[in-house]
């Protein structure tokens, strides 16, 4: 029996995503479109268009935190705080990425959506969240003017236990909106690590040491990279991936996420 490779598994995942997207118009013809999160009927929701399959109530719930966000790390700050060079929290840390562009804060319904978006068959929800992020942050994403979109990679073994990679689905949606390439081969995770969320901040950097590597032959020199992940907690993972991208010649990296953890 032929051995299944990492690239074979990724290809099958991408094909499932593409086939699901291609089938949506037919599904909508037979069944009314529904919110990807709460399953409410979207037939009479005029704003739930252009790929944003989220009802009005969910859209409001996901962006209920109306506080300003730090331009550098994405965390919520007071209305009069100048965060051009970072907020009080992140100004003391050495972030290599230039900015964080986020949809909301990792709490309540948006937290539930991020968790649910990792499960099998959750591509429509991940795509809807990415489309909503685009709608809310289109100006900032276009102002950064990336040349390529790259998702934070997962370790190859996870493709067997987590066949849906939420960050990659999001990256594909944002790349399509920006009309630029999405290169999932640019960075790979070469070492299995402990789940970052289970570690204190002091141990997270050590956990990711030498965990990411850029692939040879991928042209990154002088490229502006939009790095996509679903959740940003301390920024350690995005910072480490940014480090290897800059080392490979990227000129700058911005991070796009669905939610930041307060």
C-alpha positions in Angstrom: 0.0 0.0 0.0 1.5 3.4 -0.9 2.6 5.5 2.1 0.6 8.6 2.8 2.9 11.6 3.0 2.4 14.9 4.8 1.9 16.7 1.4 -0.8 14.1 0.4 -2.7 14.7 3.6 -2.6 18.5 3.1 -3.6 18.2 -0.5 -6.7 16.1 0.4 -7.6 18.7 3.1 -7.3 21.5 0.5 -9.4 19.5 -2.0 -12.1 19.0 0.6 -12.2 22.7 1.3 -12.4 23.6 -2.4 -15.1 21.0 -3.1 -17.1 22.3 -0.1 -16.8 25.9 -1.4 -17.8 24.8 -4.9 -20.9 23.0 -3.6 -22.2 25.9 -1.5 -24.3 27.6 -4.4 -26.0 24.2 -5.0 -26.7 23.8 -1.2 -28.0 27.3 -1.0 -30.4 26.6 -3.9 -31.8 23.6 -2.1 -31.6 24.9 1.5 -31.7 28.5 2.7 -28.2 29.7 3.8 -27.6 29.5 7.5 -25.3 31.3 10.0 -22.1 29.3 10.2 -22.1 29.7 14.0 -25.7 29.6 15.3 -27.4 28.1 12.2 -30.0 30.9 12.1 -31.6 31.4 8.7 -29.8 34.1 6.7 -32.3 34.3 3.9 -33.6 37.7 5.1 -30.3 39.0 6.4 -29.1 41.5 3.8 -25.7 42.0 5.3 -24.8 38.3 5.5 -23.5 38.3 1.9 -20.2 38.1 0.1 -19.1 35.0 2.0 -19.8 36.3 5.5 -22.1 33.6 6.6 -22.8 35.0 10.0 -26.1 36.4 11.2 -26.5 40.0 12.6 -26.6 38.8 16.2 -23.4 36.8 15.9 -21.6 39.6 14.1 -22.5 41.9 17.0 -21.6 39.4 19.6 -18.2 38.7 18.0 -17.3 42.4 18.1 -19.0 43.4 21.4 -15.7 44.8 22.8 -15.8 48.3 21.5 -12.5 49.4 23.1 -9.6 50.5 21.0 -7.0 47.9 20.1 -3.2 48.3 20.4 -1.8 48.6 16.9 1.2 46.5 17.8 -0.2 43.6 19.8 -4.0 43.8 19.3 -4.9 44.0 23.0 -7.7 46.2 24.1 -6.6 49.6 25.5 -8.2 52.8 26.8 -9.6 55.4 24.3 -6.8 57.9 24.7 -3.8 55.6 24.7 -1.3 56.2 21.9 -0.2 52.7 20.7 1.8 53.6 17.7 4.9 52.1 19.4 2.9 49.6 21.4 0.9 49.7 24.6 2.2 49.5 28.1 2.2 45.7 28.0 3.8 45.0 24.6 6.2 48.0 24.6 8.4 46.0 27.1 8.5 43.0 24.7 10.5 42.6 21.5 7.9 41.7 18.9 9.4 41.2 15.5 6.1 41.6 13.6 4.9 45.2 12.9 1.3 44.9 13.9 -1.6 42.7 14.9 -4.9 42.9 12.9 -7.7 41.2 14.8 -11.4 40.7 14.7 -12.1 40.7 18.5 -11.3 39.5 22.0 -11.1 35.8 22.9 -14.1 35.7 25.2 -17.8 34.7 25.2 -19.2 33.7 21.8 -16.0 34.6 19.9 -14.1 32.2 22.1 -16.6 29.5 21.5 -16.4 30.1 17.7 -12.6 29.9 17.7 -12.7 26.6 19.6 -15.5 25.2 17.4 -13.6 26.4 14.3 -10.9 23.8 14.9 -13.1 20.8 14.7 -13.7 18.5 11.8 -16.0 20.0 9.1 -15.7 23.5 10.5 -14.2 25.0 7.3 -17.4 27.1 6.7 -17.2 28.7 10.1 -13.4 29.4 9.8 -14.1 30.9 6.3 -17.0 33.1 7.7 -14.8 34.4 10.5 -12.0 35.3 8.1 -14.4 37.0 5.8 -15.8 39.0 8.7 -12.3 39.9 9.7 -11.7 41.2 6.1 -14.9 43.3 6.2 -13.9 44.9 9.6 -10.2 45.4 8.9 -10.0 45.7 5.1 -8.4 49.1 5.2 -5.6 48.0 7.5 -5.0 44.8 5.6 -4.8 46.7 2.3 -2.6 49.4 3.8 -0.1 46.8 4.9 -0.1 45.7 1.2 1.3 42.1 1.7 2.8 40.2 -1.1 1.9 36.8 0.3 -0.2 35.2 2.9 1.2 32.4 5.2 -0.5 30.6 8.0 1.2 29.5 11.2 1.9 25.8 10.4 1.0 22.8 12.5 3.2 19.8 13.0 2.7 17.2 10.3 1.3 14.5 12.7 -1.5 16.9 13.6 -2.9 16.5 10.0 -4.0 13.0 11.1 -5.7 14.0 14.4 -6.7 17.5 13.3 -7.6 17.3 9.6 -9.0 20.8 9.5 -6.3 23.5 10.1 -8.3 26.7 10.9 -5.5 29.1 10.3 -4.9 27.7 6.8 -8.6 28.1 5.9 -8.5 31.7 7.1 -5.2 32.4 5.2 -6.8 31.1 1.9 -9.8 33.4 2.4 -7.7 36.5 3.1 -5.4 35.7 0.2 -8.4 35.5 -2.1 -9.8 38.8 -0.8 -6.4 40.5 -1.2 -5.8 38.8 -4.6 -2.4 37.6 -3.6 -0.8 34.1 -3.3 -1.3 31.9 -0.2 1.8 29.8 0.3 1.3 27.1 2.9 4.7 25.5 2.1 6.8 28.6 3.0 7.1 27.6 6.7 6.9 24.2 8.3 6.9 23.1 11.9 9.8 20.6 12.2 9.4 19.7 15.8 6.5 18.6 17.9 5.9 20.9 20.9 3.8 21.1 24.0 0.6 23.1 23.6 1.5 26.7 24.2 -1.7 27.4 26.2 -0.6 24.9 28.9 2.7 26.8 29.6 3.5 30.0 31.5 4.9 32.8 29.4 8.4 32.2 30.7 8.5 28.7 29.1 6.8 29.4 25.8 9.8 30.6 24.0 11.9 27.7 25.0 9.1 25.3 23.9 9.2 26.8 20.4 13.0 26.9 20.0 14.0 25.6 16.6 10.4 24.5 16.0 9.9 26.4 12.7 11.9 26.5 9.5 11.4 28.1 6.1 11.5 25.8 3.1 14.4 26.1 0.7 13.6 27.6 -2.7 10.6 29.6 -1.4 11.1 33.2 -2.6 10.7 35.4 0.5 13.4 38.0 -0.1 11.9 41.6 0.3 8.4 40.2 0.6 5.8 41.7 2.9 4.1 38.7 4.7 0.7 38.5 6.2 1.0 35.8 8.9 -2.4 34.3 9.8 -3.4 32.4 13.0 -6.7 31.9 14.7 -5.8 33.1 18.2 -3.0 35.2 19.7 -2.2 34.7 23.3 1.2 36.0 24.3 2.4 36.4 20.7 5.3 34.0 21.2 4.3 31.6 18.4 3.7 34.4 15.9 7.0 36.1 17.0 9.0 32.9 16.5 7.5 32.3 13.0 8.2 36.0 12.2 11.8 35.5 13.2 12.4 32.7 10.7 10.5 34.7 8.0 12.7 37.7 8.5 15.8 35.5 8.5 14.7 34.2 5.2 14.6 37.7 3.7 11.1 38.9 4.3 11.0 42.7 4.7 8.2 42.9 7.2 5.5 40.7 8.8 2.0 41.6 10.0 -0.2 39.2 12.0 -3.9 38.6 11.3 -6.0 36.7 13.9 -9.6 36.2 14.8 -9.1 36.9 18.5 -6.5 38.0 21.0 -6.6 36.6 24.5 -6.9 39.4 27.1 
